């Protein structure tokens, strides 16, 4: 019963919110240059620039939240420290 309720509410909200979202998207496109959706530019391997959409970033954040622990944080800090000391990703 809860699943049916959740799906019904989701469909109703999708129908009612699709028009305002479409209008806002058109207004953003008309008043701003670039994409309607936000893309984060990142520096990758060999200093190549790549775009990362928000859902990918959210996936990384969710992975961190699901696996968070003191040891995981230490691994991240040590990896960051190692990269900083080695100068990885630094352009001159």
C-alpha positions in Angstrom: 0.0 0.0 0.0 2.9 2.4 0.8 4.5 1.7 -2.5 1.3 2.6 -4.4 1.0 5.8 -2.4 4.6 6.7 -3.1 4.3 6.1 -6.8 1.0 8.0 -7.0 2.4 11.0 -5.2 5.5 10.9 -7.4 3.5 10.9 -10.6 1.2 13.7 -9.4 4.2 15.9 -8.4 6.0 15.1 -11.7 2.9 16.2 -13.6 2.4 19.4 -11.6 6.1 20.4 -11.4 7.0 19.6 -15.0 5.6 22.9 -16.3 7.4 25.2 -13.9 10.6 23.3 -14.4 10.2 23.6 -18.2 9.5 27.4 -17.9 12.5 27.9 -15.6 14.8 25.9 -18.0 13.7 28.1 -20.9 14.2 31.3 -18.8 17.7 30.1 -17.8 18.6 29.4 -21.4 17.3 32.7 -22.6 19.0 34.8 -20.0 22.3 32.9 -19.5 24.9 31.5 -21.8 25.9 27.9 -21.5 24.0 24.8 -20.4 20.8 24.8 -18.3 22.3 22.0 -16.2 25.3 22.6 -14.0 28.5 20.8 -15.0 31.6 21.0 -12.8 34.9 21.3 -14.6 37.6 19.2 -13.0 41.3 18.6 -13.7 42.1 15.0 -14.4 45.0 12.8 -15.3 47.8 14.7 -17.2 46.1 18.0 -16.4 43.2 17.3 -18.8 40.0 19.1 -18.1 36.8 17.0 -18.0 33.2 17.8 -17.0 31.5 16.1 -14.1 27.7 16.4 -13.9 26.1 16.7 -10.5 24.8 13.1 -10.4 28.4 11.8 -10.6 29.5 14.0 -7.8 26.5 12.9 -5.8 27.5 9.3 -6.4 30.9 10.0 -4.9 29.3 11.7 -1.9 26.9 8.8 -1.4 29.8 6.3 -1.6 31.6 8.3 1.1 28.5 8.4 3.3 27.9 4.7 3.0 31.5 3.8 3.7 32.4 6.5 6.2 34.6 5.5 9.0 37.7 6.7 10.8 39.9 4.4 8.8 38.3 5.6 5.5 38.9 9.2 6.5 42.5 8.4 7.3 42.9 6.8 3.9 41.5 9.9 2.2 43.7 12.2 4.2 46.8 10.1 3.6 46.1 10.0 -0.2 45.5 13.7 -0.2 48.7 14.4 1.7 50.7 12.1 -0.6 49.3 13.9 -3.7 50.1 17.3 -2.3 53.7 16.4 -1.3 54.3 14.7 -4.7 52.7 17.7 -6.5 50.3 15.5 -8.4 47.8 17.6 -10.5 49.8 20.8 -10.1 50.3 22.9 -13.2 53.1 25.4 -13.4 
